[in-house]
Amino acid sequence: MNSAVMKRTSVWAAPLFVSVLTLAGCSSPPDQQQKGEQSSIGERPIGFLPTSSVRSNTLVEVRQKYGDNYPHQLDPNYKPKPPGKMQMMPDGLQYQDLTEGWGLSPSPDRNVMVHYTAYLDGNKIESSLDRGIPFQFKIGSGKVIKGFEEGLMGMKVGGSRKVIIPPELGYGVEGHGKKIPPNVTLTYEIKLLSCDR
């Protein structure tokens, strides 16, 4: 081989050899490559949304921690409003907001879910809390007395209200079974748990 050919070969072969060595040095051993692949698959990137069950469990935990004022208590400057004044409607119904809500408000044809406690002369006569099952119904379905529905109007989900229902908006002259005699005024404490769109 003449010296000119050898010089040309060494000129392009030397950089090629250096490049191959550099690439070989950058490569990790196979066992380390597998570990790296596994860790990148096992790790979740920032902003990854967990499954819905994880999200719902987290929401349950937050509500258990912060209670009735969720989500307001997440704001360090939030101060719950004191109970409002008793309001009188033209038909004789009275109501007082005990806790301010933050969600949707009931309106005709919406399904609502509530917890309630009914009182007669200051004595508890019935409560969904005692049963541990919220009461669900559709506004305007005729499933509840008129005063109960009217007492929900203007509330927001998460709120609670005291409602005083005169006999004309309650069970009237007939009463209801053994618990509610005729012509009595009933008092309800209602917590609005949900309201559909």
Buried (B, 14 or more C-beta within 10 A) or exposed (E): EEEEEEEEEEEEEEEEEEEEEEEEEEEEEEEEEEEEEEEEEEEEEEEEEEEEEEEEEEEEEEEEEEEBBBEBBEEEEEEEEEBBEEEEBEEBBBBBBBBBBEBBBBEEEBBBBBBBBBBBEEEEBBBBBEEEEBBEBBBEEEEBBBBBBBBBBBBBBBBBBBBBBBBBBBBBEEBBEEEBEEEBBBBBBBBBBBBEE
